[in-house]
Amino acid sequence: MTHPTIRLALCACCAMLLVAGCRPITPSRASPPTPIVETGEQGDRLNIFVQDKGVRIDVYSERGIGAAQVHFPGQIGEPIVVAFHLQGLEQAVFDNGEQRLEISVSSHDPSTVFQSLTTQQGVRPLTEDDPLWARVEIVAENSALATIPLRQGRIEVTLPSGFLNAQHPVLSLRWIDFYR
């Protein structure tokens, strides 16, 4: 082969490699930023799972009384479920800086749920048909009874839609277990 033929063959090979190596670039799906957690007491721990279908916060408290703040950088998915791994829930307080939602679950059957909302306009009790009502569910594990005192399981609170958003990205929470 002569030099122009070799040069032409090399150029053809390089062009084929370039074409074969080209593929569309798809942006990687970045995971949402990790929330920042601050707890008040040693022995309190929050595990946070951010998923496409919302946020789950598992609360563990050795003493049964505690507080924490969760800072959500970026978009906050819904629903937001806070699962208290306690025996009971004498009181749980959720504060977004503008509204404070207070919840208690009675320690006697049928485990009645009481809720109130505090805003600049004052305090008002909530009913189940109110859009700011938080769904509360007692979830038993390992064939335990879903009653208080809860021996194995958790009390799940699903915060009302829009409670946390870009204008209110910080959730302050406090809890008290009946059986501390």
C-alpha positions as CSV (number, residue, x, y, z in Angstrom):
1,M,0.0,0.0,0.0
2,T,1.1,3.5,-0.7
3,H,1.1,6.3,1.9
4,P,-2.1,7.9,0.6
5,T,-3.9,4.5,0.8
6,I,-2.7,3.8,4.3
7,R,-3.7,7.3,5.3
8,L,-7.1,6.8,3.8
9,A,-7.6,3.4,5.5
10,L,-6.5,4.9,8.9
11,C,-8.9,7.8,8.5
12,A,-11.7,5.3,7.6
13,C,-11.0,3.2,10.7
14,C,-10.9,6.3,13.0
15,A,-14.2,7.5,11.6
16,M,-15.8,4.1,12.2
17,L,-14.5,4.0,15.8
18,L,-15.8,7.5,16.4
19,V,-19.2,6.7,15.1
20,A,-19.3,3.3,16.9
21,G,-18.3,5.0,20.2
22,C,-20.9,7.7,20.0
23,R,-24.0,7.1,22.0
24,P,-26.5,9.5,23.5
25,I,-25.7,10.9,26.8
26,T,-28.4,10.5,29.4
27,P,-28.1,12.5,32.5
28,S,-27.7,10.4,35.6
29,R,-30.6,10.6,38.0
30,A,-29.2,12.4,41.0
31,S,-30.4,11.3,44.3
32,P,-32.2,13.9,46.4
33,P,-30.1,15.8,48.9
34,T,-29.9,14.1,52.3
35,P,-31.8,15.8,55.1
36,I,-29.8,17.1,58.0
37,V,-31.0,15.9,61.4
38,E,-30.3,17.4,64.8
39,T,-31.5,15.5,67.9
40,G,-31.7,17.0,71.4
41,E,-31.0,14.0,73.6
42,Q,-28.4,11.3,73.6
43,G,-30.3,8.0,72.9
44,D,-32.6,9.7,70.3
45,R,-32.1,8.6,66.8
46,L,-33.9,9.4,63.5
47,N,-33.5,7.3,60.4
48,I,-34.7,9.1,57.2
49,F,-35.5,7.4,54.0
50,V,-36.1,9.8,51.0
51,Q,-37.8,8.0,48.1
52,D,-39.6,9.0,44.9
53,K,-42.9,8.3,46.7
54,G,-42.2,10.4,49.8
55,V,-40.2,10.6,53.0
56,R,-40.2,8.2,55.9
57,I,-38.7,9.2,59.3
58,D,-38.2,6.5,61.9
59,V,-37.9,7.9,65.4
60,Y,-36.2,5.9,68.2
61,S,-36.0,7.2,71.7
62,E,-34.4,5.4,74.7
63,R,-36.1,7.7,77.3
64,G,-39.4,8.1,75.4
65,I,-39.1,11.9,75.6
66,G,-37.2,13.8,72.9
67,A,-36.9,16.4,70.2
68,A,-35.3,16.8,66.8
69,Q,-35.1,19.1,63.8
70,V,-35.0,17.9,60.2
71,H,-33.7,20.3,57.6
72,F,-34.8,19.3,54.1
73,P,-32.6,20.8,51.4
74,G,-34.2,20.9,48.0
75,Q,-37.5,19.4,46.9
76,I,-39.6,17.5,49.6
77,G,-41.5,14.5,48.4
78,E,-44.9,13.5,49.9
79,P,-46.3,11.8,51.8
80,I,-44.1,12.4,54.8
81,V,-44.6,9.6,57.3
82,V,-43.1,9.8,60.8
83,A,-42.9,6.4,62.5
84,F,-42.5,6.6,66.3
85,H,-41.0,3.3,67.7
86,L,-42.5,3.9,71.1
87,Q,-45.1,2.1,73.3
88,G,-47.5,5.0,73.2
89,L,-47.8,8.6,72.1
90,E,-48.9,10.9,74.9
91,Q,-47.9,13.9,72.7
92,A,-46.2,14.5,69.3
93,V,-45.7,18.1,68.1
94,F,-44.8,18.9,64.5
95,D,-43.8,22.5,63.8
96,N,-42.9,24.0,60.4
97,G,-42.2,27.5,61.6
98,E,-45.7,28.8,60.8
99,Q,-48.0,26.0,62.0
100,R,-47.7,23.7,65.0
101,L,-49.7,20.4,64.8
102,E,-50.2,18.6,68.1
103,I,-51.3,15.0,68.3
104,S,-52.0,12.6,71.1
105,V,-53.3,9.0,71.1
106,S,-55.2,7.9,74.2
107,S,-53.7,5.0,76.1
108,H,-57.0,3.2,76.5
109,D,-59.0,1.4,73.8
110,P,-60.1,2.4,71.3
111,S,-56.9,4.6,71.2
112,T,-58.7,7.8,70.2
113,V,-56.6,10.4,68.3
114,F,-56.8,14.1,69.3
115,Q,-55.3,16.8,67.1
116,S,-55.0,20.6,67.2
117,L,-53.4,23.2,65.0
118,T,-51.8,26.4,66.3
119,T,-51.2,29.3,63.9
120,Q,-51.0,33.1,64.3
121,Q,-54.8,33.0,64.4
122,G,-54.8,30.8,67.5
123,V,-55.4,27.2,68.4
124,R,-58.2,25.1,66.8
125,P,-59.1,21.5,67.3
126,L,-59.0,19.3,64.1
127,T,-61.5,16.7,63.0
128,E,-60.9,13.8,60.7
129,D,-62.5,15.6,57.8
130,D,-60.2,18.6,58.1
131,P,-57.6,18.8,55.3
132,L,-54.9,19.5,58.0
133,W,-55.7,16.3,59.9
134,A,-52.7,13.9,60.1
135,R,-53.5,10.2,59.5
136,V,-52.4,8.2,62.6
137,E,-52.0,4.4,62.4
138,I,-50.9,1.9,65.1
139,V,-48.8,-0.8,63.3
140,A,-48.1,-4.0,65.2
141,E,-45.3,-6.3,64.3
142,N,-44.7,-10.0,64.9
143,S,-48.3,-10.9,65.6
144,A,-48.4,-8.3,68.5
145,L,-51.7,-6.6,69.2
146,A,-52.1,-3.1,67.7
147,T,-53.0,-1.6,71.1
148,I,-51.3,0.7,73.5
149,P,-49.0,0.0,75.2
150,L,-47.5,-1.2,71.9
151,R,-45.1,-4.0,72.6
152,Q,-43.7,-4.5,69.1
153,G,-44.4,-2.0,66.4
154,R,-44.7,1.7,65.7
155,I,-47.2,4.6,65.6
156,E,-47.2,6.1,62.1
157,V,-48.2,9.7,61.6
158,T,-48.7,10.9,58.0
159,L,-48.4,14.6,57.9
160,P,-51.0,16.6,56.0
161,S,-50.2,17.5,52.4
162,G,-48.2,20.7,52.1
163,F,-47.2,20.8,55.7
164,L,-43.5,20.9,54.6
165,N,-42.6,22.7,51.4
166,A,-40.0,25.0,49.8
167,Q,-41.2,27.9,52.1
168,H,-41.2,25.7,55.2
169,P,-38.3,23.1,54.7
170,V,-37.6,22.6,58.4
171,L,-39.6,20.2,60.6
172,S,-39.2,20.5,64.4
173,L,-40.7,17.6,66.3
174,R,-41.1,16.7,69.9
175,W,-42.5,13.5,71.4
176,I,-43.5,12.0,74.7
177,D,-44.2,8.3,75.2
178,F,-46.9,7.4,77.9
179,Y,-44.7,4.6,79.1
180,R,-41.3,6.2,79.7
